[in-house]
Amino acid sequence: MLSAEKVKHLNQTQLAERWDVAEATLERWRSDGIGPVFMKIQGRVLYRAEDIETFESDSLRQSTSSAVGGAA
């Protein structure tokens, strides 16, 4: 888990490495609005540590049809 005190933001390359996905996947998710929220500052895409952790928590599943805690 990221420590908000140590790492405040990850760039696209760092997040792709963390999740073992292609950078193109993150680009597509941004375009489709299905990934974690992000910031765009002077053309640079950055993800806040707390937003990454929230997205990961929201993605937890007990089965393919139900989220942890019964959330949709």
N, C-alpha and C positions, 0 to 999 in steps of 0.2 A: 504494500500500500504506500502511496505517496505521502510524504510529510509536508503539509502545507507550509510549515516554517522553513523547510529546506528548499523545496522546489515549488515555485509559485506558478510557473507556466511551462508547458511543453510545446515544442513546435511539431509540425506534421511528421517529420522524420522520427522524432523521439516517440511520439504516440504510436506510430506504425510499428516501431520496434517493440514497444511495450505490449501491444496486442498481437504481434506477429501477423500483421496484415499489410498488404501493399499500400503505398501512399495513394495510389489511384483509388483504392477503396474509400479512404477518408475523403478524397476529393469528391467522389460520387455521393457519399453520404451527405456532405455539406450541400451539394447541389440539390439533393432530394429532401433535405431537412430531416434526416433520420439519425444522425449521429449526435454526439454531445455538442452543446452550444460552444461557440468559438468567438474569438475576437479577431478583427482584421485591423492592424495598425501599420500604416505606411506600406501596405501591400503584403505584410507578413501575417500569416495565420498563426495564432497562438491559442492554446487551450489552457484554461485555468485548472489547477490541480483539483480544486473542490468540485468543478463541473465534471471532470473525468471520473472522480470517485462517485459522484451522484449517478452518472450514467451507468457505471458498473453496478452499483447497488440496484438501480432500477431494472437492470438486465438479468438479475438473479432469477432462476426458475427452479421449481421442484419437479416439473415434468414439461413436456413440450407444449402442454395446453394451459398450465397455470404458473403464475408468478409466485415467488416466495411470499408468504403472508396473505395470499389470496388476491393480491392486486392484479388487475388486468394487464 
